[in-house]
């Protein structure tokens, strides 16, 4: 699951760069959505990791 969070983070950063420099108009909004998905998966992976160690 941590692998997916890193992949979503990289995609969000790339989409954000394209959106902020005007290359793609909708890329900034896509980056926001991907960043939220990244945060949800990251928190979920942290919770699952802690649950397995306890």
N, CA, C and O of each residue as an XYZ file, in Angstrom:
216
protein
N       0.832     -1.187      0.000
C       0.000      0.000      0.000
C       0.881      1.256      0.000
O       0.521      2.269     -0.599
N       2.015      1.185      0.663
C       2.920      2.324      0.676
C       3.437      2.623     -0.729
O       3.702      3.776     -1.070
N       3.575      1.581     -1.535
C       4.020      1.771     -2.916
C       3.010      2.617     -3.695
O       3.397      3.492     -4.469
N       1.704      2.353     -3.489
C       0.666      3.121     -4.183
C       0.659      4.577     -3.728
O       0.422      5.476     -4.535
N       0.915      4.812     -2.456
C       0.926      6.194     -1.979
C       2.059      6.979     -2.618
O       1.894      8.151     -2.958
N       3.197      6.343     -2.779
C       4.324      7.025     -3.422
C       4.021      7.281     -4.889
O       4.356      8.343     -5.413
N       3.391      6.321     -5.558
C       3.032      6.507     -6.970
C       2.045      7.661     -7.121
O       2.205      8.498     -8.009
N       1.013      7.717     -6.252
C       0.047      8.811     -6.330
C       0.704     10.150     -6.012
O       0.339     11.165     -6.604
N       1.655     10.175     -5.099
C       2.355     11.417     -4.779
C       3.142     11.919     -5.975
O       3.102     13.110     -6.282
N       3.847     11.042     -6.648
C       4.640     11.441     -7.816
C       3.732     11.933     -8.937
O       4.031     12.938     -9.581
N       2.630     11.234     -9.173
C       1.687     11.667    -10.213
C       1.090     13.026     -9.855
O       0.925     13.879    -10.727
N       0.767     13.234     -8.582
C       0.195     14.511     -8.159
C       1.194     15.641     -8.344
O       0.814     16.732     -8.769
N       2.450     15.406     -8.036
C       3.463     16.445     -8.205
C       3.646     16.783     -9.681
O       3.733     17.957    -10.041
N       3.706     15.766    -10.535
C       3.865     16.009    -11.976
C       2.651     16.744    -12.534
O       2.807     17.695    -13.301
N       1.454     16.322    -12.164
C       0.244     16.999    -12.641
C       0.185     18.427    -12.115
O      -0.271     19.324    -12.824
N       0.632     18.652    -10.898
C       0.654     20.005    -10.343
C       1.611     20.908    -11.091
O       1.293     22.067    -11.360
N       2.782     20.389    -11.429
C       3.755     21.185    -12.190
C       3.180     21.569    -13.542
O       3.298     22.721    -13.958
N       2.557     20.618    -14.235
C       1.949     20.928    -15.527
C       0.837     21.957    -15.389
O       0.714     22.861    -16.215
N       0.036     21.819    -14.356
C      -1.094     22.725    -14.172
C      -0.661     24.131    -13.795
O      -1.231     25.105    -14.287
N       0.330     24.250    -12.937
C       0.744     25.566    -12.478
C       1.514     26.331    -13.545
O       1.545     27.561    -13.511
N       2.127     25.643    -14.480
C       2.832     26.342    -15.553
C       1.994     26.487    -16.810
O       2.497     26.945    -17.836
N       0.725     26.107    -16.750
C      -0.200     26.347    -17.856
C      -0.127     25.342    -18.983
O      -0.737     25.563    -20.030
N       0.594     24.248    -18.815
C       0.692     23.253    -19.883
C      -0.643     22.535    -20.052
O      -1.087     22.295    -21.175
N      -1.276     22.197    -18.941
C      -2.584     21.553    -18.993
C      -3.509     22.284    -18.023
O      -3.178     22.459    -16.851
N      -4.643     22.698    -18.510
C      -5.544     23.525    -17.694
C      -6.145     22.739    -16.533
O      -6.269     23.273    -15.431
N      -6.513     21.505    -16.755
C      -7.154     20.723    -15.710
C      -6.194     19.961    -14.819
O      -6.630     19.272    -13.897
N      -4.915     20.067    -15.068
C      -3.947     19.267    -14.319
C      -3.861     19.695    -12.854
O      -3.598     18.860    -11.989
N      -4.073     20.953    -12.567
C      -3.993     21.414    -11.178
C      -5.124     20.808    -10.342
O      -4.905     20.407     -9.199
N      -6.312     20.743    -10.901
C      -7.421     20.134    -10.151
C      -7.216     18.627    -10.013
O      -7.568     18.046     -8.987
N      -6.656     18.000    -11.029
C      -6.341     16.577    -10.939
C      -5.281     16.343     -9.870
O      -5.337     15.358     -9.135
N      -4.317     17.251     -9.787
C      -3.267     17.133     -8.775
C      -3.849     17.230     -7.367
O      -3.406     16.525     -6.460
N      -4.832     18.092     -7.187
C      -5.460     18.212     -5.872
C      -6.167     16.920     -5.487
O      -6.071     16.473     -4.345
N      -6.874     16.321     -6.435
C      -7.581     15.079     -6.168
C      -6.587     13.955     -5.863
O      -6.786     13.185     -4.924
N      -5.521     13.866     -6.655
C      -4.531     12.828     -6.426
C      -3.816     13.024     -5.096
O      -3.463     12.053     -4.427
N      -3.603     14.274     -4.714
C      -2.957     14.537     -3.436
C      -3.837     14.089     -2.273
O      -3.335     13.561     -1.281
N      -5.137     14.295     -2.390
C      -6.062     13.831     -1.351
C      -6.048     12.304     -1.286
O      -6.045     11.729     -0.197
N      -6.040     11.647     -2.443
C      -5.965     10.191     -2.466
C      -4.671      9.725     -1.814
O      -4.664      8.754     -1.058
N      -3.569     10.424     -2.112
C      -2.293     10.093     -1.503
C      -2.362     10.204      0.011
O      -1.877      9.320      0.718
N      -2.951     11.266      0.513
C      -3.041     11.442      1.959
C      -3.865     10.341      2.613
O      -3.493      9.818      3.664
N      -4.985      9.991      1.987
C      -5.839      8.941      2.539
C      -5.095      7.603      2.571
O      -5.133      6.892      3.575
N      -4.422      7.266      1.473
C      -3.687      6.006      1.430
C      -2.507      6.007      2.393
O      -2.195      4.981      2.997
N      -1.849      7.159      2.538
C      -0.712      7.257      3.442
C      -1.144      7.054      4.887
O      -0.517      6.299      5.631
N      -2.207      7.726      5.275
C      -2.713      7.568      6.643
C      -3.190      6.134      6.852
O      -2.951      5.552      7.910
N      -3.856      5.564      5.866
C      -4.308      4.182      5.965
C      -3.151      3.210      6.116
O      -3.236      2.258      6.893
N      -2.072      3.439      5.382
C      -0.921      2.546      5.499
C      -0.245      2.695      6.851
O       0.256      1.714      7.400
N      -0.221      3.908      7.398
C       0.346      4.094      8.736
C      -0.490      3.399      9.800
O       0.052      2.792     10.723
N      -1.803      3.489      9.671
C      -2.691      2.847     10.637
C      -2.541      1.326     10.563
O      -2.459      0.663     11.597
N      -2.506      0.779      9.367
C      -2.383     -0.663      9.218
C      -1.031     -1.159      9.724
O      -0.944     -2.230     10.323
N       0.014     -0.384      9.485
C       1.347     -0.764      9.952
C       1.375     -0.793     11.478
O       1.926     -1.721     12.071
N       0.787      0.213     12.112
C       0.759      0.252     13.575
C      -0.131     -0.844     14.139
O       0.156     -1.389     15.204
N      -1.194     -1.167     13.443
C      -2.118     -2.207     13.915
C      -1.425     -3.569     13.901
O      -1.675     -4.394     14.780
N      -0.562     -3.816     12.921
C       0.122     -5.103     12.828
C       1.217     -5.262     13.865
O       1.526     -6.388     14.255
N       1.810     -4.174     14.323
C       2.888     -4.269     15.281
C       2.377     -4.391     16.707
O       3.107     -4.864     17.579
N       1.145     -3.979     16.967
C       0.616     -4.005     18.341
C       0.058     -5.356     18.679
O      -0.429     -5.562     19.790
